[in-house]
């Protein structure tokens, strides 16, 4: 049982460190290029994509990425059965 607790602890640590690295990357990008920074994001709730962005082009790209991920998810789910 000790090994499973170690895996959970390592997984949580790696997730936290990754979150901090992404957050620092966003902040440093905004500080280096404050006027020209355009941001966008994609939230996946299961197979449903939610896209947002600071410009219409970014939002469209995020939505396209979300639809691609959704199609890939549905394809892999269908072939698993």
Backbone bond lengths (Angstrom), bond angles and torsions (degrees), N, CA, C in turn:
res aa  C-N    CA-C-N  psi(-1)  N-CA   C-N-CA  omega(-1)  CA-C   N-CA-C  phi
1 X - - - 1.441 - - 1.528 109.84 -
2 X 1.288 117.58 -23.05 1.466 121.48 -179.34 1.526 110.95 -65.23
3 X 1.344 117.82 -36.60 1.461 121.35 -178.16 1.527 110.89 -65.46
4 X 1.322 117.59 -39.72 1.465 119.55 179.99 1.527 110.98 -66.60
5 X 1.309 117.84 -35.85 1.465 120.73 177.02 1.523 110.79 -66.08
6 X 1.337 116.79 -37.08 1.459 120.94 177.24 1.526 110.87 -65.10
7 X 1.341 117.62 -41.86 1.456 120.95 178.66 1.527 111.12 -63.52
8 X 1.296 117.60 -40.33 1.468 120.93 178.00 1.524 110.18 -63.98
9 X 1.302 117.04 -43.84 1.464 121.31 179.84 1.531 111.11 -64.17
10 X 1.332 117.57 -43.39 1.460 121.08 178.79 1.531 110.31 -66.01
11 X 1.314 117.59 -42.06 1.462 121.14 178.79 1.516 112.22 -62.06
12 X 1.319 116.83 -43.70 1.462 120.50 178.43 1.525 110.92 -64.87
13 X 1.324 117.20 -39.37 1.465 120.93 179.17 1.517 111.38 -65.88
14 X 1.319 117.53 -44.72 1.467 121.32 179.41 1.533 110.40 -63.45
15 X 1.317 117.56 -41.03 1.464 121.30 177.59 1.517 110.77 -62.73
16 X 1.305 117.64 -44.49 1.461 121.78 179.87 1.524 111.32 -63.96
17 X 1.320 117.18 -45.21 1.465 121.22 179.92 1.533 109.87 -63.63
18 X 1.323 117.84 -41.51 1.458 121.09 177.52 1.517 112.11 -61.88
19 X 1.318 116.99 -41.39 1.466 121.47 177.62 1.525 110.29 -61.97
20 X 1.312 117.48 -43.46 1.465 121.57 179.73 1.525 110.74 -64.38
21 X 1.337 117.71 -41.51 1.465 120.96 179.44 1.525 110.83 -63.03
22 X 1.324 117.50 -44.24 1.465 120.33 178.50 1.520 110.60 -63.62
23 X 1.311 117.55 -43.34 1.459 121.56 179.51 1.529 110.82 -62.02
24 X 1.322 117.42 -44.10 1.468 120.80 177.44 1.528 111.52 -63.50
25 X 1.313 117.77 -38.34 1.453 121.23 177.59 1.515 112.19 -62.34
26 X 1.324 116.73 -41.60 1.458 120.88 177.88 1.519 110.80 -64.64
27 X 1.319 116.73 -46.46 1.468 120.56 -178.74 1.529 110.83 -63.86
28 X 1.327 118.07 -44.51 1.466 120.84 179.89 1.525 111.57 -64.96
29 X 1.309 118.21 -37.32 1.465 120.87 176.72 1.519 110.89 -64.36
30 X 1.309 116.96 -41.64 1.462 120.58 179.75 1.521 111.00 -67.78
31 X 1.325 117.99 -34.57 1.464 120.55 179.36 1.531 112.25 -73.32
32 X 1.319 117.85 -33.98 1.458 120.88 -178.72 1.526 112.40 -76.95
33 X 1.322 117.57 -35.07 1.468 122.04 -176.73 1.534 109.28 -132.45
34 X 1.323 118.68 69.37 1.462 119.86 -173.15 1.526 114.55 -65.51
35 X 1.325 119.07 -34.14 1.461 120.45 -174.80 1.523 112.51 -83.93
36 X 1.319 117.62 -31.15 1.464 120.14 -173.72 1.522 113.84 -104.65
37 X 1.290 118.24 11.85 1.451 120.53 -176.85 1.521 110.30 -78.25
38 X 1.315 115.75 125.87 1.456 121.84 173.75 1.517 107.39 -121.08
39 X 1.301 115.52 131.39 1.457 120.40 -176.79 1.518 110.22 -119.78
40 X 1.300 115.34 154.63 1.450 121.77 175.52 1.510 109.10 -154.04
41 X 1.314 114.71 164.33 1.452 118.03 -179.54 1.512 111.52 -154.95
42 X 1.306 114.51 166.06 1.450 122.04 -179.64 1.519 108.40 -139.11
43 X 1.308 115.28 126.87 1.466 121.04 176.56 1.522 106.90 -115.45
44 X 1.318 116.08 126.71 1.465 120.24 178.63 1.526 108.68 -105.78
45 X 1.315 116.29 118.05 1.457 122.19 173.45 1.524 106.93 -105.30
46 X 1.332 114.27 89.96 1.459 118.38 -171.54 1.512 107.59 67.47
47 X 1.340 117.87 -128.30 1.464 119.49 177.88 1.532 113.49 -90.91
48 X 1.317 118.83 7.86 1.462 122.00 -175.76 1.527 109.62 -100.18
49 X 1.361 117.04 117.62 1.472 119.75 179.76 1.527 111.98 -87.12
50 X 1.318 116.11 140.07 1.465 122.82 171.93 1.528 105.76 -122.96
51 X 1.346 116.17 116.43 1.457 121.16 -175.54 1.526 109.99 -110.80
52 X 1.331 115.96 145.97 1.452 121.20 174.81 1.517 108.92 -148.37
53 X 1.328 116.31 156.80 1.447 120.03 179.61 1.513 111.39 -168.79
54 X 1.328 115.46 166.71 1.454 120.77 -178.33 1.524 112.07 -87.37
55 X 1.326 117.85 -9.09 1.457 122.70 177.63 1.527 108.39 -140.09
56 X 1.331 117.44 151.91 1.473 119.50 -179.26 1.530 113.46 -58.80
57 X 1.339 117.57 -34.73 1.463 120.05 179.98 1.529 111.21 -65.57
58 X 1.314 115.42 -41.41 1.470 120.19 179.70 1.529 109.75 -64.72
59 X 1.322 116.59 -44.01 1.459 120.65 -179.35 1.526 110.44 -62.75
60 X 1.324 117.10 -41.70 1.462 121.14 178.78 1.527 110.69 -63.43
61 X 1.324 117.09 -42.73 1.466 120.48 178.07 1.525 111.77 -63.65
62 X 1.318 116.98 -41.13 1.466 120.47 178.95 1.523 110.97 -65.85
63 X 1.331 116.65 -38.88 1.462 120.02 178.14 1.525 110.62 -66.00
64 X 1.339 117.08 -40.23 1.464 120.43 176.19 1.519 111.83 -61.60
65 X 1.331 116.36 -42.50 1.463 120.52 176.61 1.529 110.94 -62.69
66 X 1.322 116.15 -41.71 1.460 120.18 178.55 1.517 112.49 -63.02
67 X 1.336 116.79 -41.45 1.463 119.69 177.72 1.521 111.59 -66.51
68 X 1.337 117.21 -37.30 1.459 120.87 176.53 1.532 111.05 -62.80
69 X 1.316 116.63 -43.94 1.469 120.89 178.49 1.524 110.17 -64.76
70 X 1.336 117.25 -39.15 1.465 121.12 178.94 1.522 110.77 -63.56
71 X 1.332 117.19 -45.08 1.468 120.65 178.95 1.527 110.48 -62.81
72 X 1.327 117.27 -42.50 1.458 121.21 177.78 1.530 111.04 -62.08
73 X 1.336 115.87 -42.85 1.462 120.54 178.69 1.527 110.68 -61.01
74 X 1.336 116.42 -48.07 1.466 119.84 -178.17 1.523 111.33 -65.54
75 X 1.343 117.58 -37.77 1.460 121.24 176.85 1.520 111.12 -62.64
76 X 1.326 117.18 -47.13 1.464 120.56 -179.61 1.530 111.60 -67.21
77 X 1.326 116.88 -35.02 1.461 120.90 178.60 1.520 109.95 -66.96
78 X 1.337 116.48 -40.06 1.465 120.72 -179.13 1.527 111.33 -69.06
79 X 1.349 117.74 -38.99 1.459 119.51 -179.19 1.526 112.04 -74.70
80 X 1.317 117.71 -20.76 1.464 120.49 178.46 1.517 111.30 -70.49
81 X 1.309 116.81 -31.85 1.466 121.04 -177.67 1.459 110.57 -78.84
